[in-house]
Amino acid sequence: MPYGLRGLLGARLTLRTGTKDAHSGLTGGAARNPLAELMEVAHACVDAKTGKVKIPGFYQDVVEPTKAEIKSFLASGFQVKNFKQAYGFQTLRTQNPAEILRRIWAAPTFEVHGLTGGYHGPGVKTVVPGHGELKVSMRLVPNQTPEKAFALLKRHVAKINLNVKVEREGMLQPFKGLFKGPYVEAVKRAAKAGFGKEPAFIREGGSIGAVVTMQKAWKVPILFMGLSLPEHGYHAPNEYFDWGQASGGMKAFAHYFSELAAMSKK
């Protein structure tokens, strides 16, 4: 059962060096290449092999997960082989289960999602692009804020290439809820009633912006009872949800609401 979410900051980095694409045979060497320059920026932001973010100050507010949290992550039954199979990965940056879970649930990231500009058709067309756009995002952990992350990104990019325009594309705050307490124990009992097993408490690598808004507005504990599985294919073609999870979830929710009603009478 998740008790935390990573935040999100999306950004577009654009660079225009000409009004149109030019012939590389006639202009190459003298003309600036915006795609090459944007790749230089990407390299200066993240180590492609390790995933370590190179932006100064990026890790300043990060709080590492405790040993108890990592132990609970591992109790989820996570297997590297199943993880690779579910997402179609051939290789990973690490094979250590604890390190994988720390990276996907409790560590911030910098990801490159796309690079556009120039020629995208079959074969090679020898043009020097007139413009380029780099699409990136950062997943953030509790204590980090997208506002600060964006400021750090803009400052860092400006030092590398003053001509690159950095525009924010949405942001979501990270969230960390309860790990212990009566409500957590009620969720444990509810999950066991629905699925026959006591759940492990984990964090989720994704983002749900409304959760932070609800917590600020209602000032009450917020817990999750996640039912989807990795093999259900979030956001992928043929995404589905199986009856076993649905029926167990209905039992679990009914049990949890019964527990809440009993708690309110005490």
C-alpha positions as CSV (number, residue, x, y, z in Angstrom):
1,M,0.0,0.0,0.0
2,P,1.5,3.4,-1.0
3,Y,2.0,6.2,1.5
4,G,4.0,8.6,-0.6
5,L,4.2,10.0,-4.1
6,R,6.9,11.7,-6.1
7,G,6.2,15.2,-7.4
8,L,6.7,16.3,-11.0
9,L,8.2,19.2,-12.9
10,G,8.0,19.2,-16.7
11,A,9.9,21.5,-19.0
12,R,10.6,22.4,-22.6
13,L,14.0,23.6,-23.6
14,T,13.9,25.3,-27.0
15,L,16.7,26.8,-29.1
16,R,16.2,28.7,-32.4
17,T,19.4,29.5,-34.4
18,G,17.8,30.1,-37.8
19,T,14.6,30.8,-39.7
20,K,14.7,27.5,-41.6
21,D,16.7,24.3,-42.0
22,A,19.9,24.7,-44.1
23,H,22.0,22.3,-46.3
24,S,24.9,20.9,-44.3
25,G,27.1,20.8,-47.3
26,L,26.8,24.5,-47.8
27,T,26.6,25.7,-44.2
28,G,27.9,22.9,-41.9
29,G,30.8,24.0,-39.7
30,A,29.8,27.6,-39.7
31,A,26.2,27.2,-38.8
32,R,25.1,26.5,-35.2
33,N,23.4,23.2,-34.7
34,P,20.5,23.6,-32.1
35,L,20.1,19.8,-31.7
36,A,23.8,19.3,-30.8
37,E,23.7,22.3,-28.4
38,L,20.5,20.9,-26.7
39,M,22.2,17.5,-26.4
40,E,25.1,19.3,-24.7
41,V,22.6,20.8,-22.2
42,A,21.0,17.4,-21.5
43,H,24.5,16.0,-20.8
44,A,25.2,18.8,-18.4
45,C,21.9,18.1,-16.5
46,V,22.1,14.3,-16.0
47,D,24.6,11.5,-16.2
48,A,23.0,9.2,-18.8
49,K,24.7,6.0,-17.5
50,T,24.0,6.5,-13.7
51,G,21.0,8.7,-13.7
52,K,22.7,11.1,-11.3
53,V,21.4,14.7,-11.7
54,K,24.2,17.2,-12.2
55,I,22.2,20.4,-11.5
56,P,23.9,22.2,-8.6
57,G,21.7,22.2,-5.4
58,F,19.2,19.6,-6.8
59,Y,19.7,17.1,-4.0
60,Q,20.0,19.7,-1.2
61,D,16.5,19.1,0.2
62,V,16.3,15.3,-0.4
63,V,15.6,13.2,2.7
64,E,16.8,9.6,2.2
65,P,14.3,6.8,3.1
66,T,14.9,5.1,6.5
67,K,16.1,1.5,6.9
68,A,12.6,0.7,8.1
69,E,11.1,2.1,4.9
70,I,13.5,0.2,2.7
71,K,12.7,-3.0,4.6
72,S,9.0,-2.4,4.0
73,F,9.7,-1.7,0.3
74,L,11.4,-5.1,0.0
75,A,8.5,-6.8,1.9
76,S,6.3,-6.0,-1.1
77,G,7.6,-9.1,-2.9
78,F,9.4,-7.1,-5.6
79,Q,11.5,-9.2,-8.0
80,V,13.9,-7.7,-10.5
81,K,13.0,-10.3,-13.2
82,N,9.3,-9.5,-13.0
83,F,10.0,-5.7,-13.1
84,K,12.0,-6.1,-16.2
85,Q,9.4,-8.3,-17.8
86,A,6.5,-6.0,-16.9
87,Y,8.0,-3.0,-18.6
88,G,9.9,-4.7,-21.4
89,F,13.4,-3.7,-20.1
90,Q,16.4,-5.6,-21.4
91,T,18.9,-4.1,-18.9
92,L,18.8,-1.8,-15.9
93,R,21.2,0.6,-14.2
94,T,21.4,-1.7,-11.2
95,Q,20.3,-5.2,-10.3
96,N,20.1,-4.6,-6.6
97,P,16.4,-4.9,-5.5
98,A,16.7,-2.4,-2.6
99,E,18.5,0.1,-4.8
100,I,16.0,-0.2,-7.6
101,L,13.1,0.4,-5.2
102,R,14.9,3.4,-3.6
103,R,15.4,4.8,-7.1
104,I,11.8,4.4,-8.4
105,W,10.0,5.2,-5.2
106,A,12.1,7.5,-3.0
107,A,14.7,9.2,-5.2
108,P,14.4,12.2,-7.5
109,T,15.2,11.9,-11.3
110,F,15.9,13.9,-14.4
111,E,14.4,12.3,-17.6
112,V,14.7,13.2,-21.2
113,H,11.5,12.4,-23.1
114,G,12.1,13.7,-26.5
115,L,14.3,15.8,-28.9
116,T,12.6,17.4,-31.9
117,G,13.8,19.4,-34.8
118,G,15.5,18.7,-38.1
119,Y,14.6,15.6,-40.2
120,H,12.7,12.7,-38.8
121,G,11.9,10.7,-42.0
122,P,13.5,7.5,-43.2
123,G,17.2,7.5,-44.0
124,V,19.3,10.7,-43.7
125,K,18.6,14.2,-44.9
126,T,21.7,16.4,-44.6
127,V,20.2,19.5,-43.0
128,V,21.4,21.7,-40.3
129,P,18.2,22.4,-38.2
130,G,17.0,25.9,-37.6
131,H,15.5,25.1,-34.3
132,G,15.3,22.3,-31.7
133,E,13.3,21.4,-28.6
134,L,14.2,19.2,-25.7
135,K,11.4,17.7,-23.6
136,V,12.4,16.9,-20.0
137,S,10.9,16.2,-16.6
138,M,12.1,15.8,-13.0
139,R,10.4,13.5,-10.5
140,L,10.8,15.0,-7.0
141,V,10.6,13.6,-3.5
142,P,9.2,15.0,-0.3
143,N,10.9,18.2,0.8
144,Q,11.7,19.1,-2.8
145,T,9.5,21.6,-4.5
146,P,8.9,22.0,-8.3
147,E,9.2,25.8,-7.9
148,K,12.8,25.5,-6.6
149,A,13.7,22.7,-9.1
150,F,12.5,24.9,-12.0
151,A,14.6,27.8,-10.7
152,L,17.7,25.6,-10.4
153,L,17.1,24.2,-13.9
154,K,16.8,27.7,-15.4
155,R,19.9,29.0,-13.7
156,H,21.9,25.9,-14.7
157,V,20.9,26.0,-18.3
158,A,21.6,29.8,-18.6
159,K,25.2,29.1,-17.5
160,I,25.6,26.5,-20.3
161,N,23.7,28.2,-23.1
162,L,22.1,31.7,-22.7
163,N,20.1,31.2,-26.0
164,V,18.1,28.2,-24.7
165,K,14.6,29.2,-23.6
166,V,13.3,27.1,-20.6
167,E,9.6,26.9,-20.2
168,R,7.7,25.1,-17.5
169,E,5.2,22.4,-18.5
170,G,3.1,21.7,-15.4
171,M,4.2,20.8,-11.9
172,L,2.9,18.6,-9.1
173,Q,4.0,18.6,-5.5
174,P,5.5,15.4,-3.8
175,F,3.6,13.9,-1.0
176,K,4.5,11.7,2.1
177,G,1.7,10.4,4.3
178,L,1.4,8.2,7.3
179,F,3.7,5.2,7.7
180,K,2.5,4.3,11.2
181,G,-0.6,4.8,13.4
182,P,-4.3,3.7,13.8
183,Y,-5.3,4.6,10.3
184,V,-2.4,2.6,8.8
185,E,-3.3,-0.4,11.0
186,A,-6.9,-0.1,9.8
187,V,-5.7,-0.2,6.2
188,K,-3.6,-3.3,6.9
189,R,-6.5,-5.1,8.4
190,A,-8.7,-4.1,5.5
191,A,-6.2,-5.3,2.9
192,K,-5.9,-8.6,4.7
193,A,-9.7,-9.0,4.8
194,G,-9.9,-8.3,1.0
195,F,-6.8,-10.3,-0.2
196,G,-5.9,-12.6,2.6
197,K,-2.4,-11.0,3.1
198,E,-1.1,-8.1,5.2
199,P,0.2,-5.4,2.8
200,A,3.7,-3.9,2.7
201,F,3.8,-0.1,2.8
202,I,5.7,1.5,-0.1
203,R,5.9,4.8,-2.0
204,E,4.8,5.3,-5.6
205,G,7.1,6.8,-8.2
206,G,4.2,8.6,-10.0
207,S,2.4,11.8,-9.1
208,I,-1.1,12.7,-8.1
209,G,-1.3,16.5,-7.6
210,A,-4.8,16.5,-6.0
211,V,-3.6,14.6,-3.0
212,V,-1.5,17.5,-1.7
213,T,-4.4,19.9,-2.4
214,M,-6.8,17.6,-0.4
215,Q,-4.5,17.4,2.5
216,K,-4.1,21.2,2.7
217,A,-7.9,21.8,2.3
218,W,-9.1,19.1,4.7
219,K,-6.2,18.8,7.2
220,V,-6.9,15.1,7.7
221,P,-4.7,12.0,7.2
222,I,-4.7,10.7,3.6
223,L,-3.9,7.1,2.9
224,F,-4.0,5.1,-0.4
225,M,-5.4,1.7,-1.2
226,G,-3.9,1.1,-4.6
227,L,-5.2,-1.9,-6.4
228,S,-3.7,-1.8,-9.9
229,L,-0.7,-4.0,-10.7
230,P,2.3,-3.2,-12.9
231,E,1.2,-5.8,-15.5
232,H,-2.1,-3.9,-16.0
233,G,-0.1,-1.6,-18.2
234,Y,-0.7,2.0,-16.9
235,H,-1.0,4.4,-19.8
236,A,-0.1,1.7,-22.3
237,P,-2.2,0.1,-25.1
238,N,-4.7,-2.4,-23.8
239,E,-4.5,-1.2,-20.2
240,Y,-6.8,-3.3,-18.1
241,F,-7.9,-4.1,-14.5
242,D,-8.6,-7.7,-13.5
243,W,-11.6,-9.0,-11.5
244,G,-9.4,-10.5,-8.8
245,Q,-8.1,-7.1,-7.8
246,A,-11.6,-5.5,-8.2
247,S,-13.4,-8.0,-6.1
248,G,-10.7,-8.0,-3.4
249,G,-10.7,-4.2,-3.5
250,M,-14.4,-4.0,-2.8
251,K,-14.1,-6.2,0.2
252,A,-11.1,-4.3,1.5
253,F,-12.8,-0.9,1.1
254,A,-16.0,-2.2,2.8
255,H,-13.9,-3.5,5.7
256,Y,-11.9,-0.2,6.0
257,F,-15.1,2.0,6.1
258,S,-16.4,-0.4,8.8
259,E,-13.2,0.1,10.8
260,L,-13.5,3.9,10.4
261,A,-17.1,3.9,11.6
262,A,-16.0,1.9,14.7
263,M,-13.1,4.3,15.4
264,S,-15.4,7.3,15.3
265,K,-17.5,5.9,18.1
266,K,-14.6,5.4,20.5
